[in-house]
Amino acid sequence: MIEDKQIDSIVDTVYPMRQAADAHRRVDTEQRVGAIVIAIADADVARDTRGPS
């Protein structure tokens, strides 16, 4: 289904590994719209994909 583009993944925010605690707090707030991703490598800045607040 993913390959057929019938399902899209929704990512709320991408956090670098050094901000894993912040990522967990975001999950705990239950305000997220999609998945919270913790980037293992090559990510020094958190990326917020929710758009303007």
N, C-alpha and C positions, 0 to 999 in steps of 0.2 A: 504494500500500500504506500509506503514511503517513496519507493522508486517510481511509482505511478503518480506521484504528487497528489494523492488523495488525503494524505495526512501532512500537516505542517507542524514543525516544532516551534514553540514560542519560548524565547529566552527573555527573562526579565532583566537580569543584570549579570555581567561577567566580572568576577573579582580575581585579582592575582592571589597566588597562594599565601602571600604575606598578610592578606586581609581575610583569611578564612574565618576568623571569629566574626567579622562584620557580615560575611555571607550567611553564617548561621543565625545571626541576629535578624537579618532580613527575612529568613525563612520563618523564624519565630513570630514575626509581626503579622503574618498571614495577610499582608497587603500586596504580596507579589502577584503578578499577572501570569507569569510563566515560570520556567525553570531558573534556578540560580546555578550558575556555572562557576567553578573554581578552576582557573587556568593554572596548569602545572608549570608551564614554561612560556617564556617570550611574552609576558604581559606585566608591565610595570604600572599600568594605570587601569583602574576600574572603569568599565564601560557600562553605562546605563542605557538600556535599549527601550526604556519606557517612554521616551520622548519628553517634551517640556512638562514641568510640574505645574 
